[in-house]
Amino acid sequence: MILVVIVAEVLEEYTELLVRVVEQMFRSAPLPRRLRFLIPLLSSRTRTIQP
């Protein structure tokens, strides 16, 4: 049971890191403004993870 909690914590931290990396990659990519609007990950309104 303790191992499950540890794995869940590691996965949560990994997921948060992965979201930040992908978000930064998309923000630095030369994408048209309309396309950025369509990608929910790039919208600041949908961002729930605090840096």
N, C-alpha and C positions, 0 to 999 in steps of 0.2 A: 504494500500500500504506500509506503514511503517512497519507493522507487517511482511509482506512478506520479506522485506529486512533484518529484524532482524533474522527471521528464516533461511534465506539463509546464513547469516554470522555464525550463530551458527552451522549449518550443515557443513559448510566449515571447521570451526575449529575442529569439532568433527571428520570429515573425515581425516584431517591431523593427528590428534592424533591417530586415529585408525590405519592409515598406519604406523606410527612410532612404535606402539606397536606390530603389526603383523610382521613388518620387524625385530624388535629386537628379537621376539620370534623365527622366522625362522633362524636368524643368530646364535642364541645360541643353536639351536637344532642340534643334531648330525646327520646331513644329509650328504650323500655322495657328493663329489664335483661335480660330473656329474649332480646330481639332483638339486643342488643349481644353476648350470648354466642354467637349463631348466626353473627355476622359475623366470620370469621377475622382480618380486618384489625385488629379492635379487641382481639383477645386478646393479652395481653402474652406468652403462651407461644409464639406463632408469630412474634413480631417478631424479625427477624434483622438489621435495619439499626440500627446504633448511632448515636445523635445526636452 
